[in-house]
Amino acid sequence: DFINIDFFAKDLKITLPIYHSNGNQFNSLSLFGSINKDEISVYTPSKSISIKVKGDQKDITLNNIDLSVDDFLDSKMPAIAGLFSKERKEKPSSKEIQDEDIFISAKQR
């Protein structure tokens, strides 16, 4: 079993629905990141893009980047398409629903 995995991917040739501030579309991407039992962190060397996934929380930060929402929603990339899939997802358990209700009630106070 791996506890921590650090990685670096250089010059990935992928087409993303994101653009430099000058209007040119990203066609290459380099990424640093780490994966451990609690979270996944991925970011570009310039930190213009960073992604952090911990449990059900997913944080995506774009700095000085333009995002085409239409292109993003129409993306055929499996990771992006899966976010907006209309396929039926697993229903939350009654415990998960109760925990969420408690959280929302506490947040509204």
MIKOL-476120 format. One record per residue (C-alpha): residue in one letter; chain; y, x, z. Coordinates in steps of 0.2 Angstrom, whole numbers, plus 5000, padded with zeros to 4 digits. Last residue first. Layout:
<rs>
resn: A	chain: A	py: Y	px: X	pz: Z
...
</rs>
This chain:
<rs>
resn: R	chain: A	py: 5149	px: 4861	pz: 5065
resn: Q	chain: A	py: 5144	px: 4860	pz: 5047
resn: K	chain: A	py: 5134	px: 4876	pz: 5047
resn: A	chain: A	py: 5123	px: 4871	pz: 5061
resn: S	chain: A	py: 5119	px: 4855	pz: 5053
resn: I	chain: A	py: 5115	px: 4864	pz: 5036
resn: F	chain: A	py: 5104	px: 4877	pz: 5046
resn: I	chain: A	py: 5094	px: 4863	pz: 5055
resn: D	chain: A	py: 5091	px: 4854	pz: 5039
resn: E	chain: A	py: 5085	px: 4870	pz: 5031
resn: D	chain: A	py: 5073	px: 4873	pz: 5045
resn: Q	chain: A	py: 5067	px: 4855	pz: 5044
resn: I	chain: A	py: 5064	px: 4856	pz: 5025
resn: E	chain: A	py: 5055	px: 4873	pz: 5027
resn: K	chain: A	py: 5044	px: 4865	pz: 5041
resn: S	chain: A	py: 5040	px: 4850	pz: 5030
resn: S	chain: A	py: 5034	px: 4862	pz: 5016
resn: P	chain: A	py: 5045	px: 4865	pz: 5001
resn: K	chain: A	py: 5038	px: 4858	pz: 4984
resn: E	chain: A	py: 5031	px: 4871	pz: 4972
resn: K	chain: A	py: 5041	px: 4871	pz: 4956
resn: R	chain: A	py: 5040	px: 4858	pz: 4942
resn: E	chain: A	py: 5045	px: 4866	pz: 4925
resn: K	chain: A	py: 5063	px: 4863	pz: 4921
resn: S	chain: A	py: 5066	px: 4882	pz: 4920
resn: F	chain: A	py: 5083	px: 4888	pz: 4924
resn: L	chain: A	py: 5079	px: 4903	pz: 4934
resn: G	chain: A	py: 5064	px: 4906	pz: 4923
resn: A	chain: A	py: 5074	px: 4908	pz: 4908
resn: I	chain: A	py: 5084	px: 4923	pz: 4916
resn: A	chain: A	py: 5068	px: 4933	pz: 4921
resn: P	chain: A	py: 5059	px: 4928	pz: 4905
resn: M	chain: A	py: 5073	px: 4934	pz: 4893
resn: K	chain: A	py: 5076	px: 4919	pz: 4881
resn: S	chain: A	py: 5094	px: 4917	pz: 4886
resn: D	chain: A	py: 5102	px: 4900	pz: 4883
resn: L	chain: A	py: 5110	px: 4899	pz: 4900
resn: F	chain: A	py: 5116	px: 4917	pz: 4899
resn: D	chain: A	py: 5123	px: 4915	pz: 4881
resn: D	chain: A	py: 5133	px: 4899	pz: 4887
resn: V	chain: A	py: 5139	px: 4908	pz: 4903
resn: S	chain: A	py: 5145	px: 4923	pz: 4893
resn: L	chain: A	py: 5148	px: 4935	pz: 4907
resn: D	chain: A	py: 5162	px: 4948	pz: 4906
resn: I	chain: A	py: 5160	px: 4963	pz: 4917
resn: N	chain: A	py: 5174	px: 4972	pz: 4927
resn: N	chain: A	py: 5163	px: 4971	pz: 4943
resn: L	chain: A	py: 5147	px: 4959	pz: 4942
resn: T	chain: A	py: 5138	px: 4955	pz: 4958
resn: I	chain: A	py: 5121	px: 4946	pz: 4959
resn: D	chain: A	py: 5115	px: 4941	pz: 4976
resn: K	chain: A	py: 5098	px: 4932	pz: 4978
resn: Q	chain: A	py: 5093	px: 4924	pz: 4994
resn: D	chain: A	py: 5076	px: 4916	pz: 4996
resn: G	chain: A	py: 5069	px: 4932	pz: 5004
resn: K	chain: A	py: 5080	px: 4947	pz: 5000
resn: V	chain: A	py: 5085	px: 4950	pz: 4982
resn: K	chain: A	py: 5100	px: 4961	pz: 4979
resn: I	chain: A	py: 5107	px: 4963	pz: 4962
resn: S	chain: A	py: 5121	px: 4975	pz: 4957
resn: I	chain: A	py: 5131	px: 4977	pz: 4941
resn: S	chain: A	py: 5147	px: 4987	pz: 4939
resn: K	chain: A	py: 5140	px: 4999	pz: 4952
resn: S	chain: A	py: 5144	px: 5014	pz: 4941
resn: P	chain: A	py: 5126	px: 5020	pz: 4942
resn: T	chain: A	py: 5120	px: 5002	pz: 4938
resn: Y	chain: A	py: 5112	px: 4993	pz: 4953
resn: V	chain: A	py: 5095	px: 4986	pz: 4959
resn: S	chain: A	py: 5090	px: 4981	pz: 4976
resn: I	chain: A	py: 5074	px: 4972	pz: 4981
resn: E	chain: A	py: 5070	px: 4967	pz: 4998
resn: D	chain: A	py: 5059	px: 4965	pz: 5013
resn: K	chain: A	py: 5042	px: 4974	pz: 5008
resn: N	chain: A	py: 5051	px: 4987	pz: 4999
resn: I	chain: A	py: 5059	px: 4990	pz: 4982
resn: S	chain: A	py: 5073	px: 5002	pz: 4977
resn: G	chain: A	py: 5085	px: 5003	pz: 4963
resn: F	chain: A	py: 5094	px: 5013	pz: 4950
resn: L	chain: A	py: 5098	px: 5006	pz: 4933
resn: S	chain: A	py: 5103	px: 5012	pz: 4916
resn: L	chain: A	py: 5108	px: 4999	pz: 4903
resn: S	chain: A	py: 5109	px: 4999	pz: 4884
resn: N	chain: A	py: 5116	px: 4985	pz: 4872
resn: F	chain: A	py: 5130	px: 4978	pz: 4883
resn: Q	chain: A	py: 5141	px: 4968	pz: 4872
resn: N	chain: A	py: 5158	px: 4975	pz: 4867
resn: G	chain: A	py: 5173	px: 4964	pz: 4873
resn: N	chain: A	py: 5184	px: 4978	pz: 4880
resn: S	chain: A	py: 5179	px: 4972	pz: 4898
resn: H	chain: A	py: 5161	px: 4976	pz: 4894
resn: Y	chain: A	py: 5150	px: 4961	pz: 4889
resn: I	chain: A	py: 5136	px: 4952	pz: 4897
resn: P	chain: A	py: 5123	px: 4940	pz: 4889
resn: L	chain: A	py: 5110	px: 4955	pz: 4889
resn: T	chain: A	py: 5102	px: 4964	pz: 4874
resn: I	chain: A	py: 5090	px: 4977	pz: 4880
resn: K	chain: A	py: 5088	px: 4996	pz: 4876
resn: L	chain: A	py: 5086	px: 5004	pz: 4893
resn: D	chain: A	py: 5096	px: 5019	pz: 4894
resn: K	chain: A	py: 5089	px: 5027	pz: 4910
resn: A	chain: A	py: 5078	px: 5018	pz: 4922
resn: F	chain: A	py: 5078	px: 5025	pz: 4940
resn: F	chain: A	py: 5066	px: 5020	pz: 4954
resn: D	chain: A	py: 5064	px: 5020	pz: 4973
resn: I	chain: A	py: 5048	px: 5012	pz: 4980
resn: N	chain: A	py: 5046	px: 5009	pz: 4998
resn: I	chain: A	py: 5031	px: 5004	pz: 5008
resn: F	chain: A	py: 5017	px: 5006	pz: 4995
resn: D	chain: A	py: 5000	px: 5000	pz: 5000
</rs>
